[in-house]
Amino acid sequence: MPYLDAITGPAMGRRYSLDADQYILGRHPDCGIVLESGSVSRQHAKLVKNGIHYLLEDLKSRNGTFVNGRLIG
């Protein structure tokens, strides 16, 4: 099963199992993956399954979304 590992911030060390086709990541408690950090927007990004891969889309977050240090939105 695919997973997402938190490598920094308050959730560091936590592993999120990815068993759904889509997740909203953010601070809001209704998000599929809740990230409790002041730099994370209420609804920050969307993770969508595309075949065997997942695509990450910024949801117009205030601080942007980064992948491997690169701003994606």
Secondary structure, 3 states (H helix, E strand, C coil): CCEEECCCCCCCCCEEECCCCEEEEECCCCCCEECCCCCCCCCCEEEEEECCEEEEEECCCCCCCEECCEECC
